[in-house]
Amino acid sequence: MGISVDKALGVHQYALAMQVERSRVIAGNLANVDTPGYLARDYDFKTALKDVASGVANMSSQDRLPDADFSSDLRYRVPMQPSEDGNTSELGVEQTQFASNAMDFQTSLTFLNLTLGGIRKAIEGQ
Amino acid sequence: MAFNSIYEIAGSAMRAQTVRLNTVASNLANADSVAGSEQKAYHALKPVFATLYQSMDVSGGQTGPMLGNATVRVADLVQSDRNVDRRYEPNNPIADGKGFVYYSNVNVVEEMADMMSASRTFQSAADVITRTNSMQQSLLRLGQS
């Protein structure tokens, strides 16, 4: 019986890639917070990860994980207060999203670290 | 992993806000400048920001504005077209024939608000860099311990 590291790591490696992508998009929103007419964007994290999660759950131990592609889940942000210059990037909202995304990243990393620790223990037989 | 482009995006924001702070500094410095004619009077400078999308390849080979880095750049510096302040000061050595001098059209209150907004956005870009840095460092430690 072999250990499928891909399967053991599960959806968290995708979550990690997704969170880096997402922080890039939100960094763009934050950079353009004073640009007239800029339309803020964000990923639809739930649907993006749901597809991957069902794929991971159904795979056999021989399967390789497919490459993640979240590009179709990029959406435009609906502003809380529309501004006169058409900019939909709101400093407070974007900063909150960025901070919580960074926190989610750390959470995914912790899960991955724990899993890797478990696999190492299994290999070393302790 | 798109860490490098995050630094690029935050860097572009910091560059743009620095230009904005520079214009605020020149405007405030010249708030009380006097000139002998309306044309020569100091007109407040305002930067115009624009989004610069840099499309990038992803694993699927798709390229398009949807996947672009949204960096910001200073598209232009325009002069404020608000009326300059004309005052009657016949004793002023640079007054024109009718005894008028022309003060700049800088609105100090507006400039102060602009300065606060610029430094706030600059700060948030700096925070993005700090946080991205710590994300990258903890990713490097993955699997250790």
Interface residues (C-beta under 8 A of the other chain):
Chain A: L16 A17 V20 E21 S23 R24 V25 A27 G28 N29 L30 A31 N32 V33 D34 T35 P36 G37 Y38 R41 D67 A68 D69 S71 L74 L91 E94 Q95 F98 A99 A102 F105 Q106 L109 L112 N113 L116 G117
Chain B: M1 A2 F3 S5 I6 I9 A10 S12 A13 A16 Q17 R20 V48 F49 A50 T51 V58 S59 G60 Q62 M66 L67 N69 A70 T71 V72 S117 A118 R120 T121 S124 A125 D127 V128 R131 T132 S134 M135 S138 L139 L142 G143 S145
